Amino acid sequence: MVELRKANSEKRFTLRTSCTSKMLVDDERTRVTRFVFQPDQETGWHEHEYDYVITAVTDCDMKIENPDGEETSVFVKAGDAYRRNTGVKHNVINNGKLPMTFVEIELK
């Protein structure tokens, strides 16, 4: 991770590397993608086109950055899942000290 500071400002900008992803299924009904994050890697800012479910393969200690500047900490235990609606905009970061993996199932 690299931190940059603007001159005469306390505002910090963080540059992270991107997680890896592999699309497993993409058909007329679903899109299934596996995401693998090393510590401090991120998805990058994105907006979800579809309702989706995340299932944690490993324990996932995530920081979620929201467009309004708010950050949320989320812990999803391996084997657990949660769902969200279409239109979610965020950046997901591995906030833990270990690699994390989850599978995202988008419902078209």
C-alpha positions in Angstrom: 0.0 0.0 0.0 1.2 3.5 -0.8 -0.1 6.6 0.9 0.0 9.9 -0.8 -0.6 13.3 0.9 -1.6 16.5 -0.8 0.6 19.4 0.1 -0.7 21.4 3.1 -3.5 18.9 3.6 -4.3 16.1 5.9 -6.3 14.3 3.2 -4.7 11.0 2.3 -5.1 8.9 -0.8 -4.4 5.2 -0.7 -3.3 3.2 -3.7 -4.0 -0.5 -3.4 -3.6 -3.5 -5.7 -6.6 -5.2 -7.1 -7.9 -8.6 -6.0 -8.1 -11.4 -8.5 -11.4 -12.7 -9.9 -12.4 -15.6 -12.0 -15.8 -15.9 -13.6 -17.2 -19.4 -13.1 -20.6 -19.1 -14.7 -22.2 -16.5 -16.9 -25.5 -17.5 -18.5 -29.0 -16.0 -19.0 -29.9 -16.5 -15.3 -26.8 -16.1 -13.2 -23.2 -14.8 -13.1 -20.9 -16.5 -10.6 -17.5 -15.1 -9.8 -14.8 -16.1 -7.3 -12.8 -13.3 -5.7 -9.4 -13.8 -4.0 -7.9 -11.0 -2.0 -4.5 -10.7 -0.4 -4.4 -8.5 2.7 -5.2 -4.8 1.7 -6.2 -5.7 -1.8 -9.5 -4.2 -3.2 -12.1 -4.8 -5.8 -12.0 -1.1 -7.0 -15.1 1.0 -7.2 -18.1 -0.7 -8.9 -21.8 -0.7 -9.1 -23.8 -3.9 -9.0 -26.1 -4.5 -12.1 -28.0 -7.3 -10.4 -29.2 -8.5 -7.0 -26.4 -10.7 -5.6 -25.4 -13.1 -2.8 -21.9 -13.4 -1.4 -20.8 -16.7 0.1 -17.5 -16.7 2.1 -15.1 -19.5 1.3 -12.7 -18.2 4.0 -13.3 -15.9 6.9 -13.7 -12.5 5.3 -12.7 -9.4 7.3 -13.8 -6.6 4.9 -13.8 -2.9 4.9 -16.5 -1.4 2.6 -16.0 2.1 1.3 -19.2 3.9 0.3 -19.6 6.8 -2.2 -20.6 9.1 0.7 -17.2 8.6 2.3 -18.5 6.3 5.0 -16.6 3.1 5.7 -18.2 -0.1 7.1 -16.4 -3.1 8.7 -18.0 -6.4 7.8 -16.9 -9.9 9.0 -18.4 -12.9 7.2 -17.5 -16.2 8.6 -16.4 -19.0 6.2 -19.5 -20.7 4.9 -21.9 -17.8 5.7 -23.6 -15.7 3.2 -25.4 -12.3 2.8 -27.3 -10.7 -0.1 -27.7 -7.2 -1.4 -29.8 -5.4 -4.0 -29.1 -4.1 -7.5 -27.5 -0.7 -7.6 -25.0 -1.0 -4.6 -21.9 1.1 -5.3 -18.8 0.4 -3.2 -15.2 -0.6 -3.0 -14.4 -3.8 -1.0 -11.1 -4.2 0.8 -9.5 -7.1 2.6 -9.1 -5.6 6.0 -7.6 -8.7 7.6 -4.1 -10.1 7.9 -4.8 -13.3 5.9 -6.0 -13.9 2.3 -9.7 -14.0 1.9 -12.0 -15.6 -0.8 -15.7 -15.3 -1.5 -18.0 -16.4 -4.3 -20.5 -13.8 -5.7 -23.7 -15.1 -7.3 -25.5 -12.4 -9.3 -29.2 -13.1 -10.1 -30.1 -11.7 -13.6 
